[in-house]
């Protein structure tokens, strides 16, 4: 089981700041695997997490790519890219 933290517009649109997610028992689970699981929920979830871009991730407070592995006990933070000026 992992803890997923949602930040910024993800938290606002989904109405949730965090949740626990049971990982699939088969194969290597990556950040992309988790995003696919979330997008499969449909609706707002699909709109936010089916995209090729627009999601940044950190595992245990370290920035990672979508190909990074996720393990039981990890904390996965998901947030949109931030633009500044």
N, C-alpha and C positions, 0 to 999 in steps of 0.2 A: 504494500500500500504506500502511495506517495501523497504528499500534501501539495495541492496546487494553489498558488496565490494569484489572484487577478488584480491588476492595477489599472488606474486611469479609466479610459472609456470602456475597457472590458468590464471592470467592476460596475460602472454606471449602467451599461446596457444589459448586463446579465443579472444585476441585482444581487450579486454574491461576491464576497471578498476572498473566500477560500473554500476548499472542499477536499475531502479525502477520496482517492481513486484507487481501486484495486487494479493492479497491473495484470495484463494477460500472462498466462503461465508458459506460453510457448515462445521460443525465439528471443532474439535481441529486441528489447524495447527501447525506442529512441524518442527524442522530443517529437519528431514527426508522427510516430505511432500515437502518442498522446493527443496531438492536434487532430489526427484523423478520428480518434475515438470521440473527442469533443464535437467535431464537426458533424459526426453521424447522428447527433442528437437533433439536428435540423434547426429550422428557424434562425433565431439570432446566433445560435452556436455556429451554424454552418456559415452564416454571413461573416462572422469574425475569424473563424479558424480554417476555412477551406482555401484561403488565399495563399498564393505563392510567396507573397511578401506581406509586410504589415504586422508581423508578430516577432517580438524579440523574446528571448528566453534566458533564464539563469537557473542553474542547478546549484543548490547550496551556496547561493550568492556569488557564483562565478558565471560570467557570460559564456554561453555555449551556442553551438550551431544546431540545426534541426537533426543532424546526423549523430549527435551526442547521445550516448546511452543513458538511460534512466533506470535506477535500481530501487528496490524496496527501501523505504526509509528516507528517500530523497525529498527535498523541497524544491518544487519546480515553480518558478515565478514567470508569469506571462504578462507582457505589457506591449503596447503599441510603440512604434518609433516616435521619438519626440523631435520636433523641429524647433529651432530657436532662431532668434534674430538679434 
